[in-house]
């Protein structure tokens, strides 16, 4: 069975909606609370999602600036709270990168999607950029689950359901 890229676009849209709902309800003074000493806090998880979406846009030749990318890159260790952007800045960054991604994915370039996956980057399910984006939608779903878990753990109730 052959499917088209609209499934991937739908996954990113759903993730946008879930994260936007979750972060809109959490007080900025709770963004650094975490359930365990080695757990990620909401600031890091959202920053990582923003960082990852920024990288997706770069792959699609639509670069965007994201706040403090070194703090949120894969494998980055948590820093002192004062080194991070504010919760408001991260919400704005999420909204900006999400809107830009939505626009780009509304009419993705088949030329770019069919290119070979970049060497040394994220895995690709099909060896092409389209497979990289599919993998990154999967990656994002993992972190969307973390955002939803943190929201509930912080006492704000569940995000979905």
C-alpha positions in Angstrom: 0.0 0.0 0.0 1.4 3.4 -0.9 0.8 6.4 1.3 1.7 10.0 0.7 3.4 12.6 2.9 0.1 14.0 4.3 0.4 11.3 7.1 3.6 12.9 8.3 2.2 16.4 8.0 -0.8 15.2 10.1 1.5 13.8 12.8 3.3 17.2 13.1 0.0 19.0 13.2 -1.3 16.7 16.0 2.0 17.2 18.0 1.7 21.0 17.6 -1.9 20.9 19.0 -1.0 18.7 21.9 2.1 20.6 23.0 0.4 24.0 22.5 -2.5 22.9 24.7 -0.2 21.5 27.4 2.2 24.4 27.7 -0.5 27.0 27.6 -1.8 25.8 31.0 1.5 25.5 32.9 2.6 28.3 35.1 6.1 29.6 34.2 7.3 29.0 37.8 6.8 25.3 37.2 8.8 24.8 34.0 11.9 23.7 35.9 10.2 21.2 38.2 11.0 17.6 37.4 9.9 14.2 38.8 13.5 13.0 39.4 17.0 14.3 39.6 18.0 12.9 36.3 14.7 13.7 34.5 14.2 16.5 32.0 12.1 19.5 33.0 9.5 21.1 30.7 11.9 23.9 29.6 14.4 21.4 28.2 11.8 19.1 26.6 10.1 22.1 24.8 13.4 23.6 23.9 14.5 20.3 22.4 11.3 20.2 20.4 11.9 23.7 19.1 15.5 22.8 18.3 14.5 19.7 16.4 11.8 21.5 14.4 14.4 24.2 13.6 16.6 21.4 12.2 13.7 20.0 10.2 13.2 23.4 8.6 16.9 23.6 7.8 16.7 20.3 6.0 13.8 21.7 4.0 15.8 24.8 3.1 13.7 27.1 5.4 16.2 28.0 8.2 14.9 29.6 11.4 16.6 30.9 14.4 15.8 29.1 17.7 16.7 30.3 21.2 19.8 28.9 22.8 20.2 25.9 20.5 23.2 24.5 22.4 21.1 24.1 25.5 18.6 21.9 23.7 20.6 19.9 21.2 20.6 16.1 21.4 22.6 15.0 24.4 22.8 18.4 26.0 23.2 18.3 29.7 20.9 20.4 31.8 22.2 23.9 32.7 21.4 26.3 35.5 17.9 27.7 35.4 19.2 31.2 34.7 20.9 30.2 31.5 17.6 29.2 29.8 15.2 31.5 28.0 12.0 32.5 29.7 8.9 30.3 29.4 7.3 33.1 27.4 10.2 33.2 24.9 10.0 29.4 24.5 6.2 29.5 24.0 6.8 32.1 21.3 9.6 30.1 19.7 7.3 27.0 19.7 4.5 29.0 18.0 6.9 30.5 15.4 8.7 27.3 14.5 5.4 25.4 14.4 3.7 27.9 12.1 6.7 27.9 9.8 6.8 24.1 9.7 3.0 23.9 9.0 3.4 26.3 6.1 6.3 24.4 4.6 4.6 21.0 5.1 1.4 22.3 3.5 3.2 22.1 0.1 6.4 20.1 0.6 9.0 20.2 -2.2 9.0 16.8 -3.8 12.5 17.6 -5.1 13.8 18.0 -1.5 11.8 15.1 0.0 13.2 12.7 -2.7 16.8 13.7 -2.1 19.1 11.3 -0.3 19.2 11.7 3.4 22.0 13.9 4.8 25.0 11.9 5.9 25.5 11.8 9.7 22.1 13.3 10.5 19.0 11.7 11.8 18.1 8.2 10.6 15.9 7.8 7.6 13.2 5.2 7.1 13.7 5.2 3.3 17.2 6.7 2.8 15.6 10.0 1.6 14.8 13.3 3.2 11.2 12.1 3.4 12.3 9.2 5.6 14.3 11.6 7.8 11.1 13.7 8.4 9.1 10.5 9.1 11.7 9.5 11.7 11.7 13.0 13.2 7.9 12.9 13.5 8.3 9.6 15.4 11.1 11.2 17.6 8.8 14.1 18.3 6.0 11.9 19.5 8.3 10.6 22.2 8.9 14.1 23.5 5.2 15.1 23.1 4.5 12.2 25.5 7.0 13.7 27.9 5.3 17.1 27.8 1.9 15.5 28.4 3.3 13.4 31.3 5.0 16.5 32.9 1.8 18.5 32.7 -0.1 15.8 34.5 2.7 15.2 37.0 2.7 19.0 37.8 -1.0 18.7 38.7 -2.5 20.3 35.6 -4.4 17.2 34.5 -4.1 15.2 31.3 -3.6 16.9 27.9 -5.4 14.3 25.8 -8.4 12.1 26.5 
